[in-house]
């Protein structure tokens, strides 16, 4: 980040924010991932008191047009949003993959004759 960068808050202006997914991976390409993402801004908006004027969700990045929150700064809104969405997506992926692995283990054990018929 440049050291001379100045941010101006407290004027009630809208802020255009763009962020990308980790390594620009298309983590938001599925309908489920987009649905998980779209549930969070309204919850955070109620908690922090900002306006969400517009948004665009692409497979590997997101554009937001937000007002300043009553408490904090726009980057704190973004931090909370990204943290919640990433935790929810990882939580769902982990539970699904664990069940999938158990099912594969059972099938493999059956194929190798390690289980009783």
N, C-alpha and C positions, 0 to 999 in steps of 0.2 A: 504494500500500500504506500502511496506517496505520503511523505511527511507533511507537505504543504496543504493537504486536502482539508478543506473547511466545510463543516456541515452546519446548516442553519435550521434550528428547531424553534418552536414556540410561536410561530406566525400563523399556525392553523392551515398551512398549505397542504396540498396533496403531494404524495411522494410516489414516484414510479420506481418500483423495485423489480429487479430481475435476478433470479438465482437458478443455478443448474444443479442437477443431480450429481452424485458422487461420480467423478471421472466422466461426466456427461453420458452416463449409462441411461438407457431408456427405461427407468424404473417406474415411470407413470404411464406406460403404454397399455396396460390392461384396464378394463373397465373397473375391476375391483380396486385397483390401486388408486385410480382417479376418484372413485367413490369415497374411499378412506380419506383421501386428501380433502375433498370438498366438504366433508362434515365438520372439519376442524375450524375453518375461518369464522363461521358463525358463532361457535362456542367461545373462541378467543375474543371475538368482537364484543360479545356480551360482557366478558370478564374485564377487558382492558378499555372499553369505550372508544373505539375508533370506527371510522366509516370505511367500508370496502366498496369503492366506487366501480371497480372493474377488475377482471382477471382473465388470463388465458393460461390454460394448462396444456402443455405440449409433452410428448413422451419423455424428453430429457431436460426440460426447463419450464419455469413458470414466470409469468409477468403479473404483478399486482399493482393496483393503483389504490393506495390507502391514505387516509388522513392521519394526522398525529393522534396517538392515543391520549386519553386523559391522564394516565399514569405511564411514565416511561417515554421511550423514543421509538420510532418505527423499527429500528433494528431489534429492539426487545420483542416486538410483535413477531418479527420474522424468526427470531431465535425460538420462541415458544411454539410457533407453527411447525417449523422444521423438526424440532425435537419430538413433538407429539406424533406427527405423521410417521416419522422414521421408526419410533417405538411401536406404533400400531402395526405397521407393515412388517417389521421384523418379528413381532409376536405372532402374527397370523402365519407367516412363512415357516417359523420354527415349529409351531404346533402341527402344521400340515406335513412338513417334511419328517418329523418324528414318527407320525402315524404311518407315513409311506415307508419309512425304513423298517418299522416293526413288521409291516405286511411283507416286505421283501425278505426279511429274515425268516419269517414263518414259511414262505414259499420255498426258499432255498433249503431250509431244514427238511421240508417234506420231500424235495427232489433228491436230497442226499440220503434219505432214509433215516434221519436222526430223530424222527418223531414216530410215535405209535399210531398205526392206522385207526 
